[in-house]
Amino acid sequence: MTKKVSLHIKCPKCGESLMDPETLILDYPSIKFNIVTSNDRGTLRLCSIYGCYSHTSDIDLKDGEIVNFICPKCNKHLKSNDECDAPNCNAPMVPLNLKLGGKVFICSRKGCAKHFIAFEDLATEVRKFYDEYGF
């Protein structure tokens, strides 16, 4: 059986938790964002399990649409200068801080599966990750 890794995410701008224990996805707290699209505003909750693409939103998101992610605590836009390198994508990547250290980057284009975790101090942060998740 594959072990599920539920990430604990913080805003890279204000450092506040983006976890929403009130709204569960696959029995884990979701990650909450305010979002803006080309013609609407709403709330998006992502599954916190690494590699899971389940989500809920109170607005309709079309495949291929680029979504602007905003921290619900500090109201700052969450995007990096890096672009997604998936074929034919080039949407802005969204950097999010991991509670244990390091960052997870997700693509801002609906339907793009590109994401990755980056660690600054690889040895220390990977050790914390393994200690937390028991691998």
C-alpha positions as CSV (number, residue, x, y, z in Angstrom):
1,M,0.0,0.0,0.0
2,T,1.3,3.4,-0.9
3,K,1.8,5.8,1.9
4,K,0.0,9.2,1.6
5,V,2.1,12.3,2.4
6,S,-0.1,15.2,3.5
7,L,2.0,18.4,3.2
8,H,1.6,21.3,5.7
9,I,1.7,24.5,3.6
10,K,2.5,28.0,4.7
11,C,2.3,31.3,2.8
12,P,5.7,32.4,1.4
13,K,4.8,36.0,2.0
14,C,3.4,36.1,5.6
15,G,4.3,32.7,6.9
16,E,0.8,31.8,8.0
17,S,-0.6,28.3,7.6
18,L,-2.8,27.8,4.5
19,M,-4.2,24.6,5.9
20,D,-8.0,24.4,6.3
21,P,-9.0,21.7,8.8
22,E,-12.6,22.6,8.3
23,T,-12.7,21.4,4.7
24,L,-11.2,17.9,4.2
25,I,-10.2,16.4,0.9
26,L,-9.6,12.6,1.1
27,D,-9.8,12.9,4.9
28,Y,-7.0,15.4,5.2
29,P,-7.1,19.2,5.7
30,S,-7.2,21.0,2.4
31,I,-5.0,23.9,1.3
32,K,-7.0,27.1,1.0
33,F,-6.5,30.0,-1.5
34,N,-8.4,33.0,-2.7
35,I,-8.2,32.9,-6.5
36,V,-8.8,35.3,-9.4
37,T,-9.3,34.2,-13.0
38,S,-9.8,36.3,-16.1
39,N,-13.5,36.8,-15.3
40,D,-14.2,35.7,-11.7
41,R,-13.1,35.6,-8.0
42,G,-13.5,32.8,-5.6
43,T,-12.0,30.2,-3.2
44,L,-10.0,27.1,-4.2
45,R,-9.1,24.3,-1.9
46,L,-6.4,21.8,-3.0
47,C,-5.8,18.3,-1.7
48,S,-2.8,18.4,0.7
49,I,-1.6,14.9,-0.3
50,Y,1.5,15.2,-2.5
51,G,0.7,14.1,-6.0
52,C,-3.1,14.3,-5.6
53,Y,-5.0,16.6,-8.0
54,S,-8.4,16.7,-6.2
55,H,-9.7,20.1,-5.4
56,T,-12.9,22.1,-4.8
57,S,-13.8,25.6,-5.9
58,D,-16.8,27.8,-5.5
59,I,-16.3,29.1,-9.1
60,D,-16.1,27.3,-12.4
61,L,-12.5,26.8,-13.6
62,K,-11.9,25.8,-17.2
63,D,-9.2,23.5,-18.3
64,G,-6.2,25.5,-19.5
65,E,-7.1,28.6,-17.6
66,I,-4.4,30.4,-15.6
67,V,-5.4,31.0,-12.0
68,N,-4.0,33.8,-9.8
69,F,-3.4,32.4,-6.3
70,I,-3.8,34.8,-3.3
71,C,-3.1,34.1,0.3
72,P,-6.4,34.3,2.3
73,K,-4.5,35.7,5.3
74,C,-2.3,38.5,3.9
75,N,-4.0,39.0,0.5
76,K,-0.7,38.9,-1.4
77,H,-0.4,37.3,-4.8
78,L,1.5,34.0,-4.8
79,K,3.5,33.6,-8.0
80,S,7.1,33.3,-8.8
81,N,9.1,34.6,-11.8
82,D,9.6,31.0,-12.9
83,E,7.4,29.6,-15.6
84,C,6.1,26.0,-15.9
85,D,8.3,23.9,-18.2
86,A,5.7,21.4,-19.1
87,P,5.1,21.2,-22.8
88,N,3.0,24.1,-24.2
89,C,2.4,25.5,-20.7
90,N,4.7,28.4,-19.6
91,A,2.2,29.5,-16.9
92,P,3.6,31.1,-13.7
93,M,4.6,28.6,-11.0
94,V,3.2,29.2,-7.5
95,P,5.7,28.8,-4.6
96,L,4.5,27.6,-1.3
97,N,6.5,27.0,1.9
98,L,6.6,23.7,3.6
99,K,6.2,23.7,7.4
100,L,9.2,21.4,7.7
101,G,11.4,23.6,5.4
102,G,11.7,23.8,1.6
103,K,9.1,24.8,-0.9
104,V,6.6,23.1,-3.1
105,F,5.9,24.7,-6.5
106,I,2.7,24.1,-8.4
107,C,1.6,25.3,-11.9
108,S,-1.1,27.9,-12.0
109,R,-2.7,26.5,-15.1
110,K,-5.8,24.4,-14.5
111,G,-5.2,20.9,-15.7
112,C,-1.4,21.1,-15.7
113,A,0.1,18.4,-13.5
114,K,3.6,20.0,-13.1
115,H,4.7,20.4,-9.5
116,F,7.9,19.8,-7.5
117,I,9.5,20.1,-4.1
118,A,12.7,22.1,-3.7
119,F,15.0,22.1,-0.6
120,E,17.6,24.7,0.2
121,D,19.6,22.6,2.7
122,L,18.9,19.2,1.2
123,A,20.4,17.0,4.0
124,T,18.6,18.8,6.9
125,E,15.3,19.2,5.2
126,V,15.1,15.7,3.7
127,R,16.0,14.3,7.1
128,K,13.1,16.3,8.7
129,F,10.8,15.2,5.9
130,Y,11.7,11.5,6.5
131,D,11.4,11.9,10.3
132,E,7.9,13.5,9.9
133,Y,6.5,11.0,7.3
134,G,8.4,7.9,8.4
135,F,10.0,6.7,5.2
